[in-house]
Every structure is written in C-alpha cells, then in structure tokens.
Amino acid sequence: MTVSSSLSDDDRPPPVRFAFDRHTWKEIAHLLVNLPASLVGFVYVVVTVSTGAGLSVTVIGLPWLVCGLAGARLLGRAERARARKLLGVRIDEPSPLYGPGRRPDGLLGRIWAGLKDPVAWRTVLYEFIRLPWGVLTFAVTLTGLVAFWPVLPYVARGLSNVDRAMVRALLSPSDELERRIAELESDRGVVVDTAAADLRRIERDLHDGAQAR
C-alpha cells in the first residue's frame, strides 16, 4: 500500500500539476519549515527526557520528566495545527490527560498518570525521528526550487504524503477508545447544559404557578 492510499477522500489534496498552485506552495512551505521545527522539537525532547531520566534517582527527576512530557503534548498540538493549515490533514485532538472525573488523587497519582501518558510519548518519538527527515526535506525542496523546479510539485507531493502519514500515525488519537472518551466528554458538557436549562425552566414554571395561585 502506498502512503497516498492511506489518506481519506476528504483530506486528499487536488491532483498535482506542473503549475505551482496554492496547495503546492503550502506543501513547499511545510517542507521548508520542517527543518527549524524538527530542530526545536529534537532539542526539546533530548534535553527534557535525558535530564529527567538522569535525575530520576533524585526527588525532582520524575516531576521534571512529567513537565517535559506535558510540554511534548504542546509540541504535538502545534504540529497538528501546522499539518492542518499547510497539508490539509484533519486530525482530532487527543483527549486531555486529566479529563472530567479522571483527575488522579495526590501528587504521586498525577506523576504516575503523566509518566504513562501515551500521547506525550508518541510525540517524543515523533520529534526524535523528525530531525533527519527535516534535514532531507529541507535540502531536497530548497534544491528543487533552484535546480529542478518544473517537477518540484510532484516531489513536494510525495514528500508531503510521507509527512501526512507520520502525523496521522504518531500524532492522532491513539485508538478508538481515546476518540470515544473525547466524544463522551463533549456529550457530557451538552447533557449538563441541557439539564441546567431544564432545571431553570422547571423552577420558573413552579414560581410562576405559585404566583398565579
């Protein structure tokens, strides 16, 4: 199966043409930004994970690592936003670490929940493997703008499809259960608002009825 076959019909960009249209320029911009973005992400995860692991024998090691993983979640959110804006990839946001009714008790419980956060660890893996890919895409795209620009739209589409696959594989919600949790949390807010509105209506009806009597 090719990378492009994994894309849904809604997210599939228009066919490539020799002309540099709006979608092609967005893909080129994404590929050029890959290098600085991957450098920032790689340095961040190396510093936070290595120092957190090295300090794990001390009191501040594990809390430092949990804070680093929380920051990795923010990096993943930024990468998803960049993919949506420049690559047109629709990706759901993962469920929050501490959703309603799921906040662990005590400091140790929160540290343990942060350490086993799958969303953060997948983002760490994503940032680790992105640096060589960012160097490659930046070099190929920049060279293509100068040397082989007539076929650059096709090259940019192929490289962007690999980016789309990487974002979907590592930065999407982990499984159907996580997506279902996000949906239930959204539905819970709607139910609470509806129940509150019904309660206010009942109170108003009772008050109006008492005044009439």
C-alpha positions in Angstrom: 0.0 0.0 0.0 1.3 3.4 -0.9 1.3 6.3 1.5 -1.2 8.3 -0.5 -3.7 5.4 -0.3 -4.0 5.9 3.4 -5.4 9.4 3.0 -9.2 9.8 3.1 -11.1 11.3 0.3 -11.8 14.4 2.4 -8.1 15.0 3.1 -6.7 14.2 -0.3 -5.3 17.3 -2.0 -6.1 18.0 -5.6 -4.1 16.4 -8.4 -0.6 17.7 -8.9 0.0 19.9 -11.9 3.2 21.5 -13.3 1.9 24.9 -12.3 2.6 26.0 -8.8 -0.9 26.4 -7.3 -1.9 27.3 -3.8 -1.7 23.7 -2.5 1.7 23.2 -3.9 3.1 26.3 -2.3 1.6 25.3 1.0 3.3 21.9 0.7 6.6 23.6 -0.2 6.3 25.9 2.8 5.6 22.9 5.1 8.7 21.1 3.8 10.9 24.1 4.3 9.6 24.7 7.9 10.3 21.0 8.7 14.0 21.8 9.5 13.6 24.5 12.1 10.5 22.8 13.6 12.3 19.4 13.9 15.4 21.1 15.4 13.3 22.7 18.1 11.4 19.5 18.8 14.5 17.3 18.8 16.5 19.6 21.2 13.5 19.9 23.5 12.8 16.1 23.9 16.5 15.3 24.2 17.1 17.8 26.9 13.9 17.0 28.9 14.0 13.3 28.6 17.7 12.9 29.2 17.8 15.2 32.2 14.6 13.7 33.6 16.0 10.2 33.3 19.3 11.3 34.7 17.7 13.0 37.7 15.1 10.2 38.3 17.2 9.0 41.3 16.5 12.4 42.9 13.3 14.0 44.2 13.0 16.3 41.2 13.7 13.8 38.4 10.3 12.4 37.8 8.3 15.7 38.2 10.8 17.2 35.8 10.1 14.4 33.3 6.4 14.8 33.7 6.6 18.5 33.0 8.7 17.7 29.9 6.1 15.3 28.7 3.4 17.9 29.2 5.4 20.2 27.0 5.7 17.5 24.4 1.9 17.4 24.3 2.0 21.1 23.4 4.6 20.4 20.6 2.2 17.8 19.2 -0.6 20.3 19.2 1.5 22.7 17.3 2.5 20.1 14.7 -1.1 19.0 14.3 -2.1 22.7 13.7 0.7 23.1 11.2 -0.4 19.9 9.3 -4.0 21.1 9.2 -3.0 24.6 7.9 -0.4 23.6 5.3 -1.2 20.0 4.4 -5.0 20.0 4.9 -4.9 17.0 7.2 -7.9 16.7 9.5 -6.7 15.3 12.9 -8.7 15.1 16.0 -7.1 16.4 19.2 -6.3 13.6 21.7 -8.3 13.6 24.9 -6.8 15.7 27.8 -4.6 14.0 30.3 -6.9 15.0 33.2 -10.4 14.8 31.8 -13.5 15.4 33.9 -13.8 12.8 36.6 -10.3 11.3 35.7 -8.0 13.5 37.8 -5.9 11.2 40.0 -5.7 11.8 43.7 -2.5 13.1 45.2 0.9 14.1 43.8 2.1 10.6 43.2 -1.0 9.7 41.2 -0.6 12.7 39.0 3.1 11.9 38.4 2.2 8.3 37.5 -0.5 9.5 35.1 1.9 11.9 33.4 4.6 9.2 33.1 2.4 6.8 31.3 0.7 9.3 29.0 0.7 7.6 25.6 0.0 10.9 23.7 3.1 12.5 25.1 5.4 9.5 24.5 4.2 9.2 20.9 5.0 12.9 20.4 8.5 12.3 21.9 9.0 9.5 19.3 7.8 11.8 16.6 10.2 14.5 17.4 13.1 12.0 17.7 12.7 10.7 14.2 11.8 14.0 12.6 15.3 15.6 12.6 16.9 13.6 9.8 13.6 13.8 7.8 13.5 17.5 8.3 17.1 17.9 7.0 16.3 15.8 4.0 13.0 17.6 3.1 14.6 21.0 3.5 17.6 20.1 1.4 15.5 18.5 -1.4 12.9 21.2 -1.5 15.4 24.1 -1.5 17.5 22.4 -4.2 14.3 21.8 -6.2 13.4 25.4 -6.2 16.7 26.2 -7.9 17.6 23.1 -10.0 14.5 21.0 -10.9 11.6 23.4 -10.2 9.5 22.0 -13.2 9.0 18.7 -11.4 9.1 20.1 -7.8 5.3 19.9 -7.4 5.5 16.1 -7.8 8.4 15.8 -5.5 6.7 18.0 -2.9 3.6 16.0 -3.1 5.5 12.7 -2.5 7.4 14.2 0.5 4.2 15.8 1.9 2.4 12.5 1.7 5.1 10.9 3.9 4.6 13.8 6.4 0.9 13.2 6.3 1.4 9.6 7.1 3.8 10.4 10.0 1.4 12.9 11.6 -1.5 10.5 11.3 0.4 7.6 12.7 2.0 9.3 15.7 0.0 12.4 16.5 -3.6 11.2 16.0 -5.6 9.9 19.0 -4.1 6.5 19.9 -7.2 4.3 19.4 -10.9 4.2 19.1 -11.3 4.2 22.9 -9.5 7.6 23.2 -11.7 9.0 20.4 -14.7 7.7 22.2 -13.6 9.3 25.5 -13.3 12.7 23.8 -16.8 12.3 22.3 -18.2 11.3 25.7 -16.6 14.3 27.3 -18.1 16.6 24.7 -21.5 14.9 25.1 -21.3 15.3 28.8 -21.0 19.0 28.5 -24.1 19.1 26.3 -26.1 17.0 28.8 -25.0 19.2 31.7 -26.1 22.3 29.9 -29.4 20.8 28.9 -30.1 19.6 32.4 -29.3 23.0 33.8 -31.7 24.7 31.3 -34.4 22.2 32.2 -33.9 22.8 35.9 -34.2 26.6 35.4 -37.4 26.1 33.3 -39.0 23.9 36.0 -38.1 26.4 38.7 -39.6 29.2 36.6 -42.8 27.3 36.0 -43.1 26.5 39.7 -42.5 30.1 40.6 -45.0 31.4 38.0 -47.6 28.8 39.1 -47.3 29.7 42.7 -47.7 33.4 42.0 -50.8 32.7 39.9 -52.4 30.7 42.7 
